[in-house]
Amino acid sequence: MPQTADDMDAVAVRTWCSLALEALGQEREAIDAINVYPVADGDTGTNLYLTVESATQAVEAVFAAHETGTTAPVAADAVRAMAHGALIGARGNSGTILAQLLRGMAGVLADGHDADHLRRALTRAAAAARQAVAHPVEGTVLTVATAAAEAAGRTVDDAGTAAVARAAYEGARTALEATPGQLAVLGRAGVVDAGGRGLVTVLGALVEAVSGRAPERTYVAVPATVVPAPQDCAEGGPAFEVIYLLEAMDEAVDRLRTRLDGLGDSLVVVGGDGLWNVHVHVDDAGAAVEAGVEAGRPYRIRITHFGADRVHPYTEPVQRAVVVVVPGDGLRGLCKEAGATTVLARPGEPPASGELVDAIRRAHAREVVLLPNDAELRHTAAAAAEQARAEGVRVALIPTRAAVQGIAALAVHEPDRSFDEDVVAMTAAAGSTRYAELAVAERQSWTMAGICQAGDILGLIDGDVAVIGEDVPETARNVLDRMLAAGGELVTLVLGEDVPDTLADELQEHVREGYLAVDTVVYRGGLQCAPLLIGVE
């Protein structure tokens, strides 16, 4: 395409994404092969490809939306879509950083798309990426991004967009070649930084998009004898990679960064305006998810086990049990049928830590998964788990905040797989389940949804009053609509003792008519249960 002062328009952004995706597809395996930092798990190229794929799909959606109209997409629409798509689809440490780089660029390019805006966009991107990483390390993609920005900044004032892009590419390529001398693990392996190489590839696609000519791509050779095998993890490092999207306020994310930084390493938190992508390597995956729950609403939770050599191995066959706190007799029977040991939570009488310890003992197992199913029981459950560990029981506490989260976790429990894999699967299932309940207001009071009167039906979503209604069916429908507006695949309904079966029929029909791809399951909670519990996975 011809070079002009306005080369970074919407079409150029679309072309950039398409070319970057194609280039990463061609180089994915080579980039995976040199992935030795921060974890030698052989997936950096794949993660970058998937991240750019999500960005590309978002940009294509913008163009598709304009096909029937009379106007074409503007640059601001395209770059914002690119950044948002990368954010929600970011994979791994490298993909998360790339998402922040693209977000930083979009923040500037949305206001203009000439050469000067591209210079400033690259500078903003490099700074934003460094701020997103808890402990920046030189010799990584951060170094390459900084070099690209500095090289672009040195171009003459009247340089065109293509010249700025090419300078950024050459600066990044030079910095990439120097990474083995900056980071010891790269030097020992004789490779350049994998994430940095991926960024050079993305910048090469940018050059081609704005100039019409692809730059020459040459990289430091990879000695075949030192290519790391996938999952060849450094001994003693964290066992799990935890990634999730998070809806939260800025101040809550600041606290989350501090919390996660104390739990593990490779912490990267990117995003803003209420939506974040969180990435961290930890030994306690449940604690990382719980930290997200305390900060806001985590979803699309992905937990990856790095390999058995990074956790304490258990070579002997072990007996495993699940201990569940339940709010009613109906759920107690359901959980018992699933093989769990149960503790009944009576209204106004939450179980003490001693009751939970007794339940763990009754389970007669060397490995126990504990599901408290109540946010108020977090500290009680933690104390019980600690006491059981002192008695020689291996306990994993999954921070379930509601019975429907416990049901979701128990549904994926498989005692035949390894303890760590089982805990990961159960944690992910619980963390991806939003919860709600209906309750009857006992008195007039202020709520987040307004003033309620005694006798009103309250719909609480994730612990906060979101709906005030006059009857159970209407309130339940409103709560379901609010929850399903954010998406979902499965609705779980738990009916209280006095709730007729017709309510379940009505709600199932409501879901079936309004949300074609969503399934519904119904359980009876029993006497102690609230009128209605709702879970959305």
C-alpha distance (Angstrom), angle and dihedral (degrees) to the residues before:
residue distance angle dihedral
M1 . . .
P2 3.83 . .
Q3 3.76 117.9 .
T4 3.82 114.6 -114.5
A5 3.79 136.3 156.4
D6 3.78 88.8 -99.1
D7 3.79 99.8 50.6
M8 3.83 93.8 128.6
D9 3.79 93.9 70.9
A10 3.79 124.8 132.9
V11 3.80 93.3 -82.1
A12 3.81 90.7 51.9
V13 3.81 90.7 50.8
R14 3.80 89.8 50.6
T15 3.80 90.9 48.4
W16 3.80 91.4 47.2
C17 3.79 92.6 54.0
S18 3.81 92.2 46.6
L19 3.81 93.6 48.4
A20 3.83 92.5 44.8
L21 3.79 90.8 51.5
E22 3.80 91.5 49.2
A23 3.82 92.6 47.6
L24 3.79 93.8 47.5
G25 3.78 89.2 48.4
Q26 3.79 89.3 56.6
E27 3.81 94.3 44.9
R28 3.80 99.7 35.2
E29 3.79 96.7 103.7
A30 3.81 93.3 44.8
I31 3.80 91.1 51.4
D32 3.81 91.3 46.0
A33 3.81 88.7 53.2
I34 3.83 94.8 58.6
N35 3.82 95.0 44.8
V36 3.82 104.0 125.5
Y37 3.82 101.8 135.1
P38 3.00 137.0 99.7
V39 3.82 86.7 -7.4
A40 3.80 125.0 0.5
D41 3.79 93.6 -133.6
G42 3.81 97.5 129.7
D43 3.81 98.9 -127.3
T44 3.83 108.4 101.8
G45 3.82 93.8 105.8
T46 3.78 91.4 47.2
N47 3.80 92.6 47.9
L48 3.80 92.6 49.6
Y49 3.80 90.6 48.2
L50 3.82 92.4 51.5
T51 3.80 91.4 47.0
V52 3.81 93.1 52.0
E53 3.80 90.0 42.9
S54 3.82 89.1 59.2
A55 3.82 90.5 47.4
T56 3.81 90.8 49.6
Q57 3.79 92.9 50.0
A58 3.81 90.5 51.7
V59 3.81 91.8 52.0
E60 3.81 92.0 46.8
A61 3.80 88.6 52.3
V62 3.82 89.4 57.1
F63 3.80 91.3 52.8
A64 3.81 91.9 45.1
A65 3.80 90.0 53.9
H66 3.82 89.9 56.3
E67 3.80 97.1 46.9
T68 3.79 93.9 92.4
G69 3.80 94.2 41.5
T70 3.78 133.3 79.8
T71 3.80 97.5 -118.5
A72 3.79 131.6 66.0
P73 3.81 123.1 -130.7
V74 3.79 115.2 -86.1
A75 3.80 123.2 -130.7
A76 3.80 93.0 -105.3
D77 3.82 91.2 57.8
A78 3.80 92.0 49.2
V79 3.80 98.3 47.2
R80 3.80 92.8 45.1
A81 3.79 90.6 50.3
M82 3.80 90.2 48.1
A83 3.81 91.7 52.4
H84 3.80 94.1 44.7
G85 3.79 92.9 47.4
A86 3.80 91.1 50.7
L87 3.81 91.1 48.1
I88 3.79 96.4 52.8
G89 3.80 93.4 40.6
A90 3.81 100.0 41.1
R91 3.80 114.2 137.0
G92 3.78 128.3 -165.6
N93 3.77 130.0 -16.2
S94 3.82 93.9 -59.2
G95 3.79 95.7 45.5
T96 3.79 91.7 49.6
I97 3.81 91.6 52.3
L98 3.81 91.1 46.7
A99 3.81 88.9 52.5
Q100 3.80 89.5 55.8
L101 3.79 91.5 47.4
L102 3.80 90.1 53.8
R103 3.78 91.4 45.2
G104 3.80 90.3 52.4
M105 3.80 90.9 50.6
A106 3.79 92.7 46.8
G107 3.79 91.6 54.5
V108 3.82 89.3 63.7
L109 3.81 102.0 31.2
A110 3.80 90.9 54.4
D111 3.82 86.6 69.8
G112 3.79 96.8 46.2
H113 3.78 141.2 -15.1
D114 3.78 107.3 -149.9
A115 3.80 127.3 112.1
D116 3.80 94.7 -85.8
H117 3.80 92.0 52.5
L118 3.81 89.7 49.5
R119 3.83 90.3 53.4
R120 3.77 91.4 50.6
A121 3.80 91.6 42.8
L122 3.80 91.9 57.1
T123 3.81 90.9 48.3
R124 3.80 92.0 49.0
A125 3.80 90.6 47.6
A126 3.81 94.5 53.1
A127 3.81 92.0 48.0
A128 3.81 93.3 46.7
A129 3.80 92.1 50.8
R130 3.81 92.3 52.0
Q131 3.79 91.1 49.5
A132 3.81 90.8 51.4
V133 3.82 93.7 55.5
A134 3.80 113.9 79.5
H135 3.82 94.6 -147.2
P136 3.83 112.1 16.9
V137 3.81 115.2 -149.6
E138 3.80 125.3 -159.4
G139 3.77 118.7 -127.0
T140 3.80 91.5 47.1
V141 3.80 136.9 97.1
L142 3.82 87.6 -74.8
T143 3.80 90.4 63.7
V144 3.79 91.4 47.4
A145 3.82 91.7 49.6
T146 3.80 91.8 49.9
A147 3.81 91.5 50.0
A148 3.80 90.7 50.0
A149 3.80 91.3 52.4
E150 3.80 93.3 46.8
A151 3.81 92.5 49.4
A152 3.80 91.3 49.4
G153 3.78 89.4 49.1
R154 3.81 91.3 56.6
T155 3.81 93.9 59.8
V156 3.80 116.8 110.2
D157 3.79 119.0 -93.5
D158 3.80 95.1 -109.8
A159 3.82 94.3 48.0
G160 3.78 114.1 126.8
T161 3.77 126.9 -122.3
A162 3.80 92.0 -97.3
A163 3.81 91.7 53.5
V164 3.82 91.4 50.7
A165 3.79 91.6 48.7
R166 3.80 92.4 48.4
A167 3.82 91.6 49.3
A168 3.81 90.0 51.6
Y169 3.79 90.1 49.9
E170 3.80 94.1 49.5
G171 3.81 91.9 45.7
A172 3.79 90.6 50.9
R173 3.81 92.9 47.3
T174 3.80 91.8 51.1
A175 3.81 91.2 48.8
L176 3.80 90.7 48.0
E177 3.80 92.0 56.4
A178 3.82 89.4 54.5
T179 3.83 96.1 52.0
P180 3.84 96.2 92.4
G181 3.80 88.4 62.7
Q182 3.81 92.7 49.6
L183 3.79 101.4 48.0
A184 3.80 117.8 45.7
V185 3.80 96.1 -149.9
L186 3.81 89.7 57.4
G187 3.78 92.1 47.6
R188 3.81 92.2 51.3
A189 3.80 91.1 50.4
G190 3.79 93.5 42.3
V191 3.81 93.9 -128.8
V192 3.79 138.6 117.3
D193 3.79 121.3 -117.7
A194 3.81 110.0 -74.3
G195 3.80 95.5 -146.6
G196 3.79 90.4 48.0
R197 3.79 91.0 51.5
G198 3.78 89.1 51.4
L199 3.80 90.7 52.8
V200 3.82 90.9 50.2
T201 3.80 87.4 53.8
V202 3.80 91.6 51.3
L203 3.81 91.4 48.5
G204 3.81 90.3 48.8
A205 3.80 87.7 56.8
L206 3.81 88.7 51.2
V207 3.81 90.6 54.8
E208 3.79 90.8 51.7
A209 3.81 92.4 46.2
V210 3.82 94.8 55.3
S211 3.81 100.1 33.1
G212 3.78 104.1 31.1
R213 3.81 91.3 -126.8
A214 3.79 126.2 96.6
P215 3.82 115.2 -134.2
E216 3.77 121.5 -123.4
R217 3.79 108.8 -90.6
T218 3.79 115.3 -148.6
Y219 3.79 125.2 157.5
V220 3.76 138.5 -176.3
A221 3.79 108.5 -85.9
V222 3.79 119.3 -106.2
P223 3.83 113.8 -130.3
A224 3.79 105.9 -130.1
T225 3.79 92.2 -140.4
V226 3.79 94.3 63.9
V227 3.79 102.7 41.7
P228 3.82 105.2 127.7
A229 3.75 119.9 -125.7
P230 3.80 116.8 -124.8
Q231 3.81 112.9 -89.6
D232 3.84 90.6 18.4
C233 3.78 89.6 142.5
A234 3.77 128.1 -175.0
E235 3.77 111.2 -102.9
G236 3.77 114.3 -107.2
G237 3.82 96.7 19.0
P238 3.81 124.3 126.3
A239 3.77 115.4 -68.1
F240 3.80 101.0 -137.9
E241 3.77 141.8 45.6
V242 3.81 110.6 -146.7
I243 3.81 121.5 -166.5
Y244 3.78 128.7 170.9
L245 3.76 142.6 154.4
L246 3.78 112.6 -116.5
E247 3.78 132.9 -160.3
A248 3.82 104.7 -155.0
M249 3.79 145.2 129.0
D250 3.81 121.0 -97.5
E251 3.81 95.0 -109.3
A252 3.82 91.4 51.6
V253 3.81 90.1 51.3
D254 3.80 90.5 52.8
R255 3.80 89.0 57.0
L256 3.80 90.3 44.4
R257 3.81 91.6 55.4
T258 3.79 90.4 54.0
R259 3.80 92.0 47.7
L260 3.80 95.4 47.9
D261 3.79 92.8 43.7
G262 3.79 87.4 62.1
L263 3.80 92.5 49.3
G264 3.79 101.2 52.5
D265 3.79 147.3 -36.2
S266 3.82 142.8 -89.8
L267 3.80 87.7 58.3
V268 3.80 114.8 178.1
V269 3.82 122.2 168.3
V270 3.80 114.9 -178.9
G271 3.78 135.4 172.9
G272 3.78 135.7 51.3
D273 3.81 142.8 -158.7
G274 3.79 90.5 77.2
L275 3.83 98.3 -50.2
W276 3.80 123.2 91.5
N277 3.78 139.8 171.2
V278 3.80 113.0 -141.4
H279 3.82 124.0 -160.5
V280 3.82 126.3 176.8
H281 3.83 140.7 150.0
V282 3.82 112.2 -132.6
D283 3.78 143.6 155.9
D284 3.83 92.8 -137.5
A285 3.81 105.8 55.5
G286 3.79 91.4 174.8
A287 3.78 92.2 57.2
A288 3.81 90.8 51.1
V289 3.79 91.2 52.7
E290 3.81 91.5 44.1
A291 3.80 89.4 54.1
G292 3.80 88.2 55.4
V293 3.80 91.3 49.5
E294 3.80 89.9 53.1
A295 3.81 90.8 50.3
G296 3.79 98.0 46.6
R297 3.80 138.5 -66.0
P298 3.81 115.5 -28.8
Y299 3.79 118.9 -165.4
R300 3.82 140.1 160.1
I301 3.78 85.5 47.6
R302 3.82 114.4 -171.3
I303 3.80 120.7 -173.6
T304 3.80 120.0 -176.0
H305 3.78 124.9 -169.8
F306 3.81 109.0 -139.8
G307 3.80 95.7 -152.1
A308 3.78 143.4 -67.1
D309 3.80 92.6 -90.8
R310 3.79 90.0 67.8
V311 3.80 97.5 57.4
H312 3.75 134.5 51.5
P313 3.82 104.5 -81.2
Y314 3.78 122.6 -132.4
T315 3.76 107.6 -158.8
E316 3.79 98.5 173.5
P317 3.80 123.2 78.2
V318 3.80 109.6 -98.0
Q319 3.75 135.8 -164.6
R320 3.78 115.1 -123.2
A321 3.79 132.7 -163.8
V322 3.79 138.9 -179.7
V323 3.81 120.5 -137.5
V324 3.81 113.6 -159.3
V325 3.82 131.9 -172.7
V326 3.82 108.4 -144.2
P327 3.83 131.0 -171.3
G328 3.81 98.5 -146.3
D329 3.80 146.3 25.2
G330 3.79 93.2 -109.9
L331 3.78 93.3 58.2
R332 3.77 89.4 41.7
G333 3.79 89.4 61.0
L334 3.79 92.2 44.4
C335 3.81 92.4 52.5
K336 3.80 92.2 45.3
E337 3.79 89.6 53.7
A338 3.79 87.3 54.6
G339 3.81 89.3 54.6
A340 3.81 99.0 -103.4
T341 3.80 128.1 139.3
T342 3.81 107.9 -126.0
V343 3.79 137.8 -149.9
L344 3.81 115.9 -163.2
A345 3.82 115.9 -134.4
R346 3.78 107.2 -150.2
P347 3.83 119.6 -153.5
G348 3.80 108.2 -84.6
E349 3.82 91.7 -0.9
P350 3.79 110.5 87.3
P351 3.81 113.9 -171.7
A352 3.79 117.3 -95.6
S353 3.78 122.6 -127.4
G354 3.80 89.3 -102.4
E355 3.81 90.9 61.0
L356 3.77 90.5 51.7
V357 3.80 91.9 48.5
D358 3.81 89.4 50.2
A359 3.82 89.6 51.7
I360 3.80 90.7 50.8
R361 3.79 89.2 50.9
R362 3.82 91.4 48.0
A363 3.76 89.4 54.5
H364 3.85 88.6 65.9
A365 3.79 92.1 -152.3
R366 3.79 135.2 136.2
E367 3.81 90.4 -144.6
V368 3.81 123.3 42.8
V369 3.78 133.2 -179.2
L370 3.82 110.6 -155.2
L371 3.82 120.0 -154.3
P372 3.86 111.3 -173.5
N373 3.84 93.8 179.5
D374 3.81 91.8 -159.3
A375 3.81 129.8 81.3
E376 3.81 89.7 -143.7
L377 3.80 90.6 59.9
R378 3.79 95.4 57.4
H379 3.79 96.5 102.5
T380 3.80 93.0 37.9
A381 3.79 90.7 52.2
A382 3.80 91.8 46.0
A383 3.80 90.4 53.8
A384 3.79 91.3 49.0
A385 3.79 91.6 48.6
E386 3.79 91.3 50.5
Q387 3.79 92.1 51.0
A388 3.80 91.8 48.5
R389 3.80 90.4 50.1
A390 3.79 89.1 53.3
E391 3.81 86.5 56.9
G392 3.79 91.5 55.1
V393 3.82 100.7 -96.3
R394 3.79 118.6 131.7
V395 3.82 104.2 -132.6
A396 3.79 128.9 -173.9
L397 3.80 114.4 -166.1
I398 3.80 112.4 -154.2
P399 3.84 107.9 -164.4
T400 3.81 98.3 -130.6
R401 3.81 110.9 170.8
A402 3.79 99.8 -168.3
A403 3.78 139.8 27.9
V404 3.81 92.3 -109.8
Q405 3.80 89.6 58.6
G406 3.79 88.6 52.0
I407 3.80 90.4 50.4
A408 3.81 90.2 51.6
A409 3.80 91.1 49.9
L410 3.80 93.5 46.7
A411 3.81 90.7 49.5
V412 3.82 91.6 64.7
H413 3.82 96.2 39.4
E414 3.81 111.8 126.2
P415 3.82 114.8 178.2
D416 3.81 92.3 -167.8
R417 3.80 95.3 67.8
S418 3.79 125.0 72.0
F419 3.79 118.5 -69.9
D420 3.80 93.3 -117.5
E421 3.79 93.9 49.5
D422 3.79 90.8 47.8
V423 3.80 92.4 50.9
V424 3.81 91.2 47.5
A425 3.81 92.3 52.1
M426 3.81 93.4 45.7
T427 3.81 92.6 46.4
A428 3.78 91.9 50.3
A429 3.82 92.3 48.4
A430 3.80 92.3 50.0
G431 3.79 93.7 44.3
S432 3.79 93.0 52.3
T433 3.82 92.5 53.8
R434 3.80 118.9 92.0
Y435 3.78 114.3 -156.0
A436 3.78 138.1 -152.1
E437 3.77 138.9 169.1
L438 3.77 138.6 -167.2
A439 3.79 119.5 -129.0
V440 3.80 136.7 173.2
A441 3.82 116.2 -116.3
E442 3.78 111.1 -120.3
R443 3.82 95.8 -163.2
Q444 3.76 143.5 -0.9
S445 3.78 110.3 -73.6
W446 3.78 146.2 148.4
T447 3.80 117.4 -96.2
M448 3.78 136.6 173.0
A449 3.81 87.2 -100.0
G450 3.81 94.8 50.4
I451 3.81 135.6 -90.5
C452 3.79 116.3 -24.9
Q453 3.77 127.4 -161.7
A454 3.78 128.4 -141.7
G455 3.79 108.5 -80.3
D456 3.81 95.6 25.2
I457 3.79 117.4 134.3
L458 3.80 111.1 -117.9
G459 3.78 123.3 -155.5
L460 3.81 110.1 -154.8
I461 3.81 117.3 -166.2
D462 3.79 116.3 -167.4
G463 3.81 88.8 -14.4
D464 3.83 99.1 -51.0
V465 3.80 127.8 100.9
A466 3.80 105.5 -108.4
V467 3.81 102.6 159.5
I468 3.82 133.5 35.2
G469 3.82 114.8 -164.9
E470 3.77 143.0 164.9
D471 3.79 99.0 -126.8
V472 3.78 139.1 22.4
P473 3.86 100.0 -112.8
E474 3.81 95.2 50.4
T475 3.79 93.2 44.4
A476 3.80 91.6 46.6
R477 3.81 91.9 52.5
N478 3.80 91.6 49.5
V479 3.79 91.4 49.4
L480 3.80 91.9 49.1
D481 3.81 91.8 49.9
R482 3.79 91.5 51.6
M483 3.78 92.9 48.4
L484 3.81 96.0 44.7
A485 3.80 91.8 48.1
A486 3.82 85.2 78.2
G487 3.81 91.3 51.2
G488 3.78 133.6 -100.9
E489 3.78 144.4 177.1
L490 3.81 104.3 -154.1
V491 3.83 133.0 32.1
T492 3.81 118.9 -159.3
L493 3.81 117.9 -161.1
V494 3.81 121.1 -167.5
L495 3.81 112.8 -170.1
G496 3.80 123.7 -152.6
E497 3.80 124.2 -128.5
D498 3.83 97.5 -91.8
V499 3.80 98.1 39.8
P500 3.83 113.3 107.2
D501 3.78 122.2 -126.1
T502 3.80 88.5 -119.5
L503 3.80 89.1 74.0
A504 3.78 90.6 60.2
D505 3.80 89.8 49.0
E506 3.82 91.2 50.9
L507 3.78 93.8 48.4
Q508 3.79 93.6 45.6
E509 3.80 89.0 52.9
H510 3.81 90.4 47.5
V511 3.80 91.0 53.8
R512 3.79 93.0 43.4
E513 3.82 93.3 52.4
G514 3.80 97.7 43.3
Y515 3.80 103.1 32.9
L516 3.79 111.6 35.9
A517 3.81 98.0 -176.8
V518 3.82 96.0 48.5
D519 3.81 122.5 97.8
T520 3.81 125.4 -154.8
V521 3.82 131.7 -148.1
V522 3.81 125.1 -173.0
Y523 3.80 131.0 -153.4
R524 3.79 134.2 176.9
G525 3.81 112.6 -121.3
G526 3.77 100.1 -168.4
L527 3.78 134.7 -141.8
Q528 3.79 102.1 -34.9
C529 3.81 94.8 44.4
A530 3.81 123.3 105.7
P531 3.84 115.2 -105.4
L532 3.78 89.5 -94.2
L533 3.80 137.1 1.1
I534 3.80 119.1 -165.7
G535 3.78 130.5 -165.1
V536 3.80 127.2 -175.8
E537 3.81 120.1 -166.3
